């Protein structure tokens, strides 16, 4: 199937600083495609080059096999990471304004229902909460019934409940057959929403694939966790690799049954035992030597 | 079809900007109150008689020859003004801005028979032994300072409303990402800039008309020309000034820098465009500099219509300069325009 969007050898330099260093990928139509990485990885620069907001230093971007033009502008919906809206306009008026900017736009009422805007429709757009604001910005991204929707860190700063509400909205957009391109530094968000991921660090793609395939490719074990105070063995005695964290011991287990048998044989208390599957954060740590959160801090 | 869509986007942005302005109560009150208070203040401050004794003009540049005509008066009791242009000097006599105009070389003078101060000046001339000079009458109603200052104050208000109103809004939109969000739609720079020009123009003309009507009702201004012509001058002058505001705000994302640039443009215009005082006696280079400023042409054209009853032909050079300024600066603003911060 022809991808809806293709990026080839995309590069962006700001003086001597290389923000994006020759990345390539293709996005199938109707999928949710994620760019995962810490702040500064080059996700926003990449998505803004595709959106046409930032001029690439080099590389090719193709939308439906053609360089993006006016048709792309009509058919894409964008939610930026940082956006203000006009002062003194209500949520309804902002929706009406943006609806009139497109050749084809959806009716306001169903969009209001879909994005749950009805309770604050007549409030000023600059005086609504963070979660409400993100839902309004999503509604603006959907107002032209786009074929492709760009969401740049859409849940950053939201409380857990608002994030989950937002995830449900994104799933519904995907179910409606739209292509979603999402940047995030939340591994759970990427795992929950994305069919396909590129993992970025310092302007490079370090791996690419579906979340499940990536985890399967890089991890053949599960993690058996115990409180540190309960664990009295060495890795040699256990016969498996272990990772020590502040309070826990994580055993990289090839077989849970065998690991538990070994622990029982050595009379290790199992009251604190937990089994954890590897996450994308573990994958990121394995691939880069630093976690997503460390990358953010740097 | 494409044009219809462009018009739809233009009207959408125009409507949104108008709503913003009308709902910003502080800005709205300021836009109406500031010029009205200035005009009323002028009327009150300058309603009394002038402190000067007499103002006498003379043709040519020989000040000593002119002052020798009336040696009997104490030094400093007469304000002497030199004129090279007889028609300009005659206008000053007509509207009581000059009490007497002398031409010592030809031994003739001009006086307004409706001016009491003109009659005193004429008697003083005769008392100094110049009874044989040829006299000519120039009749006309007295122009109070407030009549003279009104076009300047209205023009100044248009200048501030245009430059700061558009300049700050565009810079603020750029800083907070509103422009970037608009850029993500199919709109283009020309549609956005046009909507800003027209929105501001409507608001300025509406406010100026209200101020004019209100102050005219209170102060009964001298208005000899056509209201329609005056409106046209206001439209062209505002558009020229809005275009200047768009050029200033076309690239910067700093409100401080934009504020500095806007002040750099407005202050010279306030002093050199004959808002508060005439440049008749200013050095030639100052008058030449003033000719480069759009406010000079707006005020001069408005003043000609109001005080002299000038028609469009008489002020066509001002209109042409304002129109050219608008076209050139709008094109420049479209070329320089940047949607977002670096």
Interface residues (C-beta under 8 A of the other chain):
Chain A: X51 X53 X70 X73 X74 X76 X78 X80 X82 X83 X84 X85 X86 X87 X88 X89 X93 X96 X97 X98 X100 X101 X102 X103 X140
Chain B: X5 X8 X9 X11 X12 X13 X15 X16 X17 X19 X20 X23 X24 X176 X177 X178 X180 X181 X182 X183 X184 X185 X186 X187 X340
